[in-house]
Amino acid sequence: MKLTPYQKLLKMTKEAKDTVLAIPRAAEMKLKAQHEISKLDVSIAEQEGKIQELTSVYPLDFDKLIKAQDELALSERRKRQLEDIVKDMFPAKVDE
């Protein structure tokens, strides 16, 4: 990598510096969003397991079962929303 002369760096505007960082920052945020999706996947799996446990006991606690299903539905909706956000904000090809 060839270094940019220091005097040239000092003269660069904040906008020019931000432009240079745009691609790596976008990649960083996409990876962060994908990590959040992974965390939701884990949460969904745990919630599904909890629902299975709640349906295998006697007597059934319908209030807990409904709350667990609500939590699962919320996590699934959040995951879908986050996937849509990633698709919209980080397309494969960016039009300039």
N, C-alpha and C positions, 0 to 999 in steps of 0.2 A: 504494500500500500504506500502510495506516495503522499507525504504530508502536505497540507495546504500551508502556504506561507502565513506566518503569524499576523502580519500587517493586513493581509486579505481577510483573515478570520475576524479581526477586530472591526473591519469595515462592513462585514456582513450584517444585514438587518435581521431582526428577530424573525421576520417572516421567512427569510431565506434559510435560516437555521432550522425553523420548524418544518420547512419543506423537506429538508434533508432527513429529518427524523420521522416523517409521516409514515413511510412504509414499515420501518421496524416497530413503531408504536402501534400501528394497525395490527400487525402480526401478533404483538404482545397481547392486545386486547382480545383478539380472536381466540388465542390460546387460553386466556383467562375465562372467556365465555364457555369454551369447550370443557374446561375444568369444572365449571359450575354445573354444566349438563351432566358430567360424570358423577358429581356429588348428588345430584337429583336422582340419577339412576340407582345409586346405592340406597338412598332414602326410600325410593319406590319399592325396591326389593325388600327392604326391612319392613315397610308398611304392609306389603303383601303377606309376609311371614306372620306379622302380628294378626292380620285378619284371619289367617288360617288357624292360628292358635285360639282366637276368640270363638271360632265356629266349631272347635273340637272339644269344648268343655260343657259340662252340665252344671247348673242351668245356664242357658245362653243369656248373656247380658246385651240386650238389644241396643241400649244407649251407647255402650262402648263400641259395639260393632258399627253403628251408624257413624259415630265420631271417627273411627278408624277409616271407614270408607270415604268420609268427607276429606280427611287428611290426604288419603291416597289420590282422590280426584283432584285436589288442589295441587299436589306435587306433579301429577301428570299434566295438568293444564299449564303450570309454570314451565315445565320442560318443553312443551310444544311452543309456548310463547318465546322462550329463549332460543329455540331452534329457528323460529321464524325471524327473530332479531338477527341472529348470526347470518342467516341466508340473505337478508336484506342489507345489512350493514357491511358484510364482508363478501361481496360477490367474487366469483372466480376471475372475472375481468372487469376492471373499473374503467368507465368512460370518462375521459377528461375534457 
